[in-house]
Amino acid sequence: MNLHKNLDITEVNNVPELANLNIKVTQNNKGIEISGTVPSNLHKILLTEIANKVGKGIKVDTQGIKVVSVSDTFYYEVKKGESLTLIAYRFYGNGHMWEIIHEANKDRI
């Protein structure tokens, strides 16, 4: 991953599903640009969320990200006592990503 000196999105490396992606992150006078390939729309959303969090108001352009998988569906059966925060931490290394899981499953929750 190519990172600009002024832009620290190393949080991506803390999320196992994002750490080894073929992506490039650059910062210019227009904002943050992310390009490369990811296996699902969920990966693209996670990258965008992390860049928005780190960029703190800087425009994030993800048009250069290409989804290369035909399926971005992942099934997980929630077990008694689990929360979305716990599931987000388990799968993405960050409990704050629960909102993404919630958004993707509104019709099932």
Buried (B, 14 or more C-beta within 10 A) or exposed (E): BEBEEEBEBEBBEEBEBBEEBEBEBBBEEEBBBBBBBBBBBBBBBBBBBBBBEBBEEEEBBBEEBEBEEEEBEEEEEBEEEEEBBBBBBEBBBBBEBBEBBEEBEEEEE
